[in-house]
Amino acid sequence: MATVALEGVKKSYGAVPVVHGIDLEIADREFIVLVGPSGCGKSTILRMIAGLEDITDGEIRIGEDRVNELSAKDRNLAMVFQDYALYPHMSVADNIGFGLRMHGVPPEERAVRVGEIARLLQLEPYLDRRPRALSGGQRQRVAMGRALARKAQLFLFDEPLSNLDAKLRLEVRTQIKLLHKDLEMTSIFVTHDQTEAMTLADRIVCLDAGRIAQVGTPDELYHAPQNVFVASFIGSPQINLLEATLSGGELRLADGQVLRLQQPVRATGRVLLGIRPEDLTDASRATGITSAQALSMSFLVHETMGADTFLIGEIGSTRITARCAPWVRATAGERIEVHADNSKFHLFDPDSGQRI
């Protein structure tokens, strides 16, 4: 396996810059997830690491080697694509062993390696089948098997789950997590799905318009977002953001309601208050939370999710979501009371978007 370093990496298409000076250190055997909305540059960064895109400026190192000028085939890495990229006329065994055959590995050794990979990915019953006879999840496991067969120093995943349905995404996501645990392979995974990022990553690199918005563990990005972009992108349902005026340890909302801060801050004046839906709940779940404060909202609709009911309403003109007990219901237009945990408040500068 290997470390990866990006130093001042930039990418432009003609006069249009799309990646603006990325600095990133990836440790040996670390699982890094690049996450962000469409067009943020995450796939471009992955392709530059892979050698499939030239960089405009900066330096990329894999291990001790500067690889800027190396072709993709000389970087000793393996890549799993979104669309599987399997050969339809070949069997599963031949697809897995294709890279080995291209590198001149003898048939006997190739068969042993393919057998090992098939056992690891639970593909042994399908080795003689063609890709068209497999489910989407099985095809993606074959694509991963072909990458793993090479014993590369670095594994790259380019949105490999986006073509799968919800059940298969969970199945393959679990398989990837188990593979990384068993093989301890240095991995870089690209996705626009923050759930995949939160469940897979040792560290997440959250990207915004070709720049790094924050790097950290899933817990760090969720519980201590450095800016409004990260707070809004990480977490589902999305964080509630309310305009408020801060003075003397109190937050006055746009509709006049007042919330106390648990810990005083030096800032005063206009702020954005972030409250995650699970920190805004009904009276039954707020029992025992000593820092809970009542907050009134106008109810709009509810979403039943089995273990939870999400109440969606408005405070002033701002739409908010509260995560409540499964039995909680209300009538459209009704004023209802929810309880905010002020030990979990996030404060942001409304102009810069940065955490206060």
C-alpha positions in Angstrom: 0.0 0.0 0.0 1.1 3.6 -0.2 0.6 7.2 1.0 -0.8 9.9 -1.4 0.1 13.6 -1.3 -1.5 16.4 -3.4 0.4 19.7 -3.2 -1.2 22.8 -4.8 -3.0 20.7 -7.4 -4.9 22.7 -9.9 -6.9 21.9 -13.0 -8.2 24.2 -15.7 -10.0 23.5 -19.0 -8.8 26.2 -21.2 -9.4 29.5 -19.3 -11.9 27.9 -16.9 -10.4 26.7 -13.5 -12.3 23.7 -12.0 -9.8 22.7 -9.2 -8.2 25.5 -7.2 -5.0 24.4 -5.5 -5.8 21.2 -3.5 -3.5 20.2 -0.6 -4.1 16.8 0.9 -2.2 14.1 2.7 -3.6 10.6 2.7 -2.0 8.1 5.1 -1.1 4.5 4.2 -4.1 2.2 4.5 -6.5 5.1 5.0 -10.0 5.2 3.5 -10.6 8.7 2.2 -13.9 9.8 0.7 -14.2 12.8 -1.6 -17.7 14.1 -1.3 -19.6 17.1 -2.7 -22.3 18.2 -5.1 -22.1 17.6 -8.9 -19.4 19.8 -10.5 -17.4 20.3 -7.3 -14.3 18.6 -8.9 -14.2 15.4 -6.9 -14.1 13.1 -10.0 -11.6 15.3 -11.7 -9.3 15.1 -8.6 -9.6 11.3 -8.6 -8.9 11.1 -12.4 -5.8 13.3 -11.9 -4.5 10.9 -9.2 -5.2 8.0 -11.5 -3.4 9.6 -14.4 -6.5 9.8 -16.6 -6.4 13.7 -16.5 -3.3 15.9 -16.7 -2.9 18.4 -13.9 -2.5 22.1 -14.7 -0.3 22.9 -11.8 1.0 21.3 -8.5 2.4 17.9 -7.6 1.0 14.4 -7.0 3.0 11.8 -5.1 2.2 8.2 -4.5 4.5 6.8 -1.9 7.8 8.4 -2.5 7.3 8.9 -6.2 6.3 12.0 -8.0 3.8 10.7 -10.6 2.8 13.9 -12.6 4.3 12.6 -15.8 3.6 8.9 -15.3 0.9 7.2 -17.3 -2.0 5.5 -15.6 -0.6 2.1 -16.3 2.6 2.9 -14.6 1.1 4.2 -11.3 0.3 0.7 -9.9 -3.2 1.5 -8.9 -6.6 -0.1 -9.6 -9.9 1.7 -10.3 -13.5 0.7 -9.9 -15.9 2.7 -12.2 -19.5 3.7 -11.9 -20.6 1.7 -15.0 -18.8 -1.6 -14.1 -16.8 -1.6 -17.4 -17.0 -5.4 -17.7 -16.4 -7.3 -20.9 -19.8 -8.8 -21.8 -18.4 -11.7 -23.9 -16.1 -12.9 -21.0 -17.0 -15.0 -18.0 -16.8 -13.6 -14.5 -13.6 -15.5 -14.0 -12.1 -14.1 -17.1 -13.2 -10.6 -16.2 -11.6 -10.8 -12.8 -8.4 -12.3 -14.2 -8.2 -10.0 -17.2 -5.6 -7.6 -15.7 -3.5 -10.5 -14.6 -3.5 -11.9 -18.1 -2.5 -8.6 -19.6 0.5 -8.5 -17.1 1.6 -11.9 -18.2 0.7 -13.8 -15.1 0.8 -17.6 -15.8 -2.6 -19.4 -16.1 -2.1 -21.5 -13.0 -1.2 -18.6 -10.8 -4.0 -16.5 -12.4 -6.6 -19.2 -11.5 -5.4 -19.3 -7.9 -5.7 -15.6 -7.6 -9.1 -15.5 -9.2 -10.3 -18.2 -6.8 -9.1 -16.2 -3.8 -10.9 -13.1 -5.0 -14.1 -15.0 -5.8 -14.2 -16.4 -2.3 -13.5 -13.0 -0.7 -16.4 -11.4 -2.7 -18.7 -14.4 -2.5 -18.6 -14.9 -6.3 -17.7 -18.5 -6.5 -21.1 -19.7 -7.8 -21.0 -17.2 -10.7 -17.5 -17.7 -12.1 -18.7 -19.3 -15.4 -21.5 -16.8 -16.0 -21.5 -13.8 -18.3 -22.1 -10.3 -16.8 -25.6 -10.1 -18.4 -26.7 -13.0 -16.1 -25.7 -11.1 -13.0 -27.6 -8.5 -10.8 -26.2 -5.0 -10.6 -24.7 -5.7 -7.2 -23.0 -8.8 -8.5 -21.6 -7.0 -11.5 -20.1 -4.3 -9.2 -18.5 -7.0 -7.1 -16.9 -8.5 -10.2 -15.6 -5.0 -11.1 -14.1 -4.8 -7.6 -12.7 -8.3 -7.9 -10.9 -7.3 -11.2 -9.3 -4.3 -9.3 -8.4 -6.4 -6.3 -6.8 -9.1 -8.4 -3.9 -6.8 -9.3 -2.7 -6.2 -5.8 -2.2 -2.5 -6.5 -0.8 -0.1 -4.0 -3.8 2.2 -4.3 -7.5 1.6 -5.0 -9.8 4.3 -6.5 -13.6 4.1 -6.5 -15.5 6.5 -8.9 -19.1 6.6 -7.6 -19.3 2.8 -7.8 -22.7 2.6 -6.1 -24.7 5.3 -8.0 -26.3 2.8 -10.5 -27.6 0.5 -7.8 -30.9 0.5 -6.0 -31.1 1.3 -2.3 -30.9 -2.4 -1.1 -27.9 -3.2 -3.4 -26.1 0.1 -2.4 -26.2 -1.1 1.2 -25.1 -4.6 0.3 -22.1 -3.4 -1.8 -21.2 -0.6 0.6 -20.9 -3.2 3.4 -18.8 -5.4 1.2 -16.4 -2.4 0.5 -16.2 -1.7 4.2 -15.4 -5.3 5.0 -12.8 -5.5 2.2 -11.0 -2.4 3.5 -11.0 -3.9 7.0 -9.6 -7.2 5.8 -7.1 -6.0 3.2 -6.1 -2.7 4.8 -5.8 -1.1 1.3 -5.2 2.6 0.8 -8.5 3.7 -0.8 -10.0 6.9 -2.3 -13.7 6.9 -2.9 -15.7 9.5 -4.8 -19.4 10.0 -4.1 -22.1 12.7 -4.0 -24.0 10.8 -1.3 -23.2 12.0 2.2 -24.5 8.7 3.7 -21.9 6.8 1.8 -19.2 9.2 2.9 -20.3 9.0 6.6 -20.4 5.2 6.7 -17.3 4.4 4.7 -14.7 7.1 5.5 -11.8 7.2 7.9 -11.7 10.9 6.8 -14.0 12.9 4.6 -12.8 15.6 2.1 -15.8 17.8 1.6 -15.4 19.8 -1.7 -17.2 23.0 -2.8 -16.6 24.4 -6.2 -13.1 22.9 -6.6 -11.9 23.8 -3.2 -11.7 21.9 0.1 -14.4 23.1 2.5 -13.3 20.8 5.3 -11.3 17.6 6.0 -12.0 15.5 9.0 -13.5 12.4 10.4 -17.3 11.8 9.9 -17.9 12.9 13.5 -15.9 16.1 13.1 -17.8 17.1 9.9 -21.1 16.3 11.5 -20.7 17.7 15.0 -18.3 20.6 14.3 -18.8 21.8 10.7 -16.5 24.7 9.9 -18.9 26.5 7.6 -22.5 26.6 6.4 -21.7 24.6 3.3 -20.4 21.6 5.3 -23.2 21.9 7.9 -25.8 21.8 5.1 -24.2 19.1 2.9 -23.5 16.6 5.7 -26.5 15.2 7.5 -29.9 14.0 6.4 -32.4 15.5 6.8 -30.5 18.8 6.3 -29.6 21.0 9.2 -32.0 23.8 10.1 -30.6 27.3 9.6 -32.4 30.2 11.3 -31.5 33.9 11.1 -31.0 35.4 14.6 -29.6 38.3 16.5 -27.1 37.4 19.2 -26.8 39.6 22.3 -25.9 38.9 25.9 -25.9 35.1 25.5 -29.4 35.1 23.9 -30.5 34.5 20.3 -33.5 36.4 19.1 -35.1 34.8 16.1 -36.8 36.6 13.2 -40.3 36.0 14.7 -39.2 37.3 18.2 -38.7 34.0 20.0 -35.6 33.9 22.2 -33.2 31.0 22.9 -30.4 31.0 25.4 -26.9 29.9 24.6 -25.4 27.2 26.9 -22.0 28.7 26.5 -21.4 32.5 25.9 -19.6 33.6 22.8 -17.9 36.9 22.1 -19.8 37.6 18.9 -22.8 39.9 18.8 -25.2 41.0 16.1 -26.5 38.9 13.1 -25.8 35.2 13.1 -27.1 32.0 11.5 -28.2 29.4 14.0 -27.9 25.8 13.0 -29.9 23.1 14.7 -29.9 19.5 13.4 -33.4 17.9 13.2 -32.5 15.3 15.9 -31.7 18.3 18.3 -35.2 19.7 17.7 -37.8 17.2 19.0 -41.1 16.7 20.8 -41.7 16.9 24.6 -41.5 13.1 25.1 -38.0 12.9 23.7 -36.9 16.1 25.3 -37.5 14.7 28.8 -34.2 14.5 30.6 -32.4 17.0 28.3 -31.7 19.7 30.8 -30.7 22.1 28.0 -33.9 21.8 26.0 -35.9 24.9 25.3 -39.4 25.3 23.9 -39.8 26.7 20.4 -43.0 27.3 18.6 -43.5 26.6 14.9 -46.4 26.5 12.4 -46.9 22.9 11.3 -47.0 22.0 7.6 -46.6 18.3 7.0 -45.1 15.2 8.5 -43.0 12.3 7.1 -43.4 8.9 8.8 -40.1 6.9 8.8 -41.0 4.0 11.1 -38.8 4.8 14.2 -39.2 8.5 13.7 -41.7 11.1 12.5 -40.2 14.2 10.9 -42.4 17.3 11.5 -41.9 20.0 8.9 -43.0 23.5 9.7 -42.0 27.1 9.7 -40.6 29.6 12.1 -41.3 33.0 10.5 -40.7 32.3 6.8 -38.0 29.7 7.4 -38.7 26.0 6.8 -37.5 23.7 9.6 -37.6 19.9 10.4 -37.9 18.3 13.8 -37.2 14.6 14.5 -39.9 13.4 16.8 -41.3 10.2 18.3 -43.1 7.9 15.8 -46.6 8.6 17.2 -46.4 12.4 17.1 -48.9 14.0 14.7 -50.3 17.5 14.1 -52.8 19.3 11.9 -51.7 21.6 9.0 -51.6 25.2 10.2 -51.5 24.3 13.9 -49.0 26.0 16.2 -46.9 23.2 17.8 -44.2 23.2 20.4 -40.8 21.5 19.8 -37.8 21.5 22.0 -34.3 22.7 21.0 -31.2 21.3 22.7 -29.0 24.3 23.1 -25.9 22.2 23.9 -26.0 21.3 20.2 -26.4 24.7 18.6 -24.1 25.7 15.7 -23.4 29.4 15.1 -22.2 30.8 11.7 -21.3 34.2 10.4 -24.2 35.1 7.9 -21.8 36.9 5.6 -18.7 34.6 5.4 -20.6 31.4 6.3 -17.8 30.5 8.7 -18.3 28.9 12.1 -18.3 31.3 15.0 
